């Protein structure tokens, strides 16, 4: 399955069904921490992971924003920037100008253990931002990216470049690259099965009978 086909088949899925499928494939710990929530009106995010590691700082670096800019410049269409900032609450790590640059490149969104700002504008742009909250202060001298493209850890999940991510109002799930085609195929099959089971339940078929018939709950 090509990357383009995988992204197209990932797009209509939802986080819970993918998490269920990953359980069955032997990857039970692929959901990101529950405090990472959609911060924009767009509550759906999906794409190919581009990871970055950031840290809280106490002074302005010699080259502020250097690796943040490098990350945006390096990303390609379909990427999602995933940043470990250590649940930093000192600043708005993301903002409107970064969003504008990402939209031009076809980046699908950002997921970060940090806050965002400039919501007055980002809200209009239709760009999904997942994080821990909002903060008006600039990240300069407060939080800074120290590494890009290398694996990061968010909660119990090791997130690697080339993995895939899917998020919605339920939360976020990371699909390891090596099982992504199979996981997406099985998730689409499970959605079809759920649709059939839902029709039976809507007609009043007992829950136990539906579960025995389809093995879906």
N, C-alpha and C positions, 0 to 999 in steps of 0.2 A: 504494500500500500504506500503510495507516494505521500509526502508530507502534505501536499495540497489536499489530497483526498482525505487524509486523516483529520485535518483541520475542519474540512467541510462536514465530516461525519460527527466530529466532536461538538460542533456548534449547537445542534438542537438538544443535546443531552443535558442532564441536570446532575448536580453533585452527588445526590444520594444514590442514584442508580449506579454511578461509576464507583462509588465507595463500596457498594454491595458486590460488584463484579470483582474489584480488587481483593476483597476478602476471600472470594472463591479462588482466586489465582495465587493466594498465599502472600498477599501484601496487605495485612490488616491495619497498618499504622501509617496511612498515607494522607490523613486529613490534617490540615493545618490548625493551629490553636483557634479556639472559638471566639477569641476577642478580635480576630481580624474580620471586620464587617464591611459591607459595601457602604461607602461614604458619599456616593453620588446617586442621582436618580436612576442611573443605569446599574441594575443589580446583577447583571450577567457578565462574566468575564471568561474567556477561554483563549488558549494559544500555547505557543512554544516558550519554555522558560528561558529567560536570560537572567542569571543570578548576579547579585552584588552584595558585598558585605560592607556595612557602615558601622560607625562607632560614635558615641558621644564624645565631644571634644570641649575644651574649656578656653581655647583661644583660636583666632582665625589662622588657618593653615597658610603656608607660604603660597600655595596655589589653590585657593578656594574653588570648589565645584569641579576641580580638574577631572576626577574620575566619574562624577555624575554626568558631565558633558561627554566624556569618552563612552560611557555606557549608552547614552542616547544616540550618539553617532554610530556606534557599532551595531545597534539593533536593526533588524530587518522586518519586513511585513509579516505579521502573524506572531511576533514575539510579545511576551508579557514580561515586563521588568519585575523581578521578585527580589526584594531587599530585606535583609535582616538588619534592623537598626536597634535591636535589643529592647523593644517596647519603649523607645525614647518618647518622652512627653515634654521635651524642652523647647520644641519648635515645630513649625510646619515644614516637614521635610520635602513635600511635593508642592508644586504650584502651577499657575496658569501658563507660564512661558514654556516650561517643560512639557506640559500637556500639548500645547500647540505644536511644538517640534515633533512630538511622538505621533500626533494625528497625521502630520504631513508624511511621515515615514510608513504609516500603516501599522504602527504598534497597537496592540489590542488592549492595553491597559497596564496598570501598575498595582502590585500587591506589596505591602510593606508593614513591618512592625513599628510603625511611626504614625505621625499625624500629617494631615494635609492642610493647606490654606488656599486662599483665592477662590473660595467656593462660589462667590458671586459670579465668576466667569466660567469656571470649570463646569458648573451646573448646566450652562448653556451649550457646552461643546459635545455632550454625549459621549464622554470618555469615562470608562469605568475605573474608579479608584477604590481599592480595598485597603483598610488600615485600622488604626485603633482610635482615631478621633480627629479633632480639629484644633489648630493652634495658630495664632496670628504672627508669631515671631519667625524671622528668617532662620534658615539652617546654618548660615555662615557663622562660624565660631561656636556652633552648638552641636552639629552632627555632620559627619563627612564620610563619604564612601572611601574605603581603603583598599578594596580589591574588587575586580569584576571578572566574570566568566568562570570563577572557581566555585565548587560546591559550598553551599551554606546550610545551616540548620535552623529550621523554624519549628519550635516545639520539639516533637520527636521525629520530625521528618527531615531527612537529608535531601536537599533540592539541588539538582544538577542541571547544567546547561544542556538543552536538548530534551529534557523531560517535558511533559505537557501538564497544563494546569486548567482546571475548570472550577468556577465559583458561581454561586448565586446566593439567595437569601439564607439558605441552609448552611453555607460555609464554603470552604475551599478544599479541593482534593488534588493531589499531585500524582500523575500517572508516570511511572518510570518509563524511560524511552524504550527499554528492551521489551516491555510487554504492551506498549501503547496500541499497536494495531489489533492485537487480540482483545485487549480490554475494551476498546471502542466498538469492535464487532459484537462482542458479547453484551455490552451495554445497550446497543441498539436492538438486539434480539430480546433483551429483558424488557425494554420499553414496549415492544410489540406485544409481549406476553401480558404485561400489566394492563395494556389497553383492552385486551380481550377479557381479562379478569374483572376489570372495572365495569365493563358492559354487563357481565353476569351479576355482579353485586348490585348494580343499578336496577336490575330486573327483579331483585329480591332473592336471588339464589343464596342459600346460607353460606356464611363465611367459611365454615369448616369444609363444606363441599367444594367451594372454589379453591381452597388451599390444597385439598387432596388432588384436585384435578390439574392444577397448574404449578403447585409448589411455590407460589409467589405470595408474599405478604408485604 
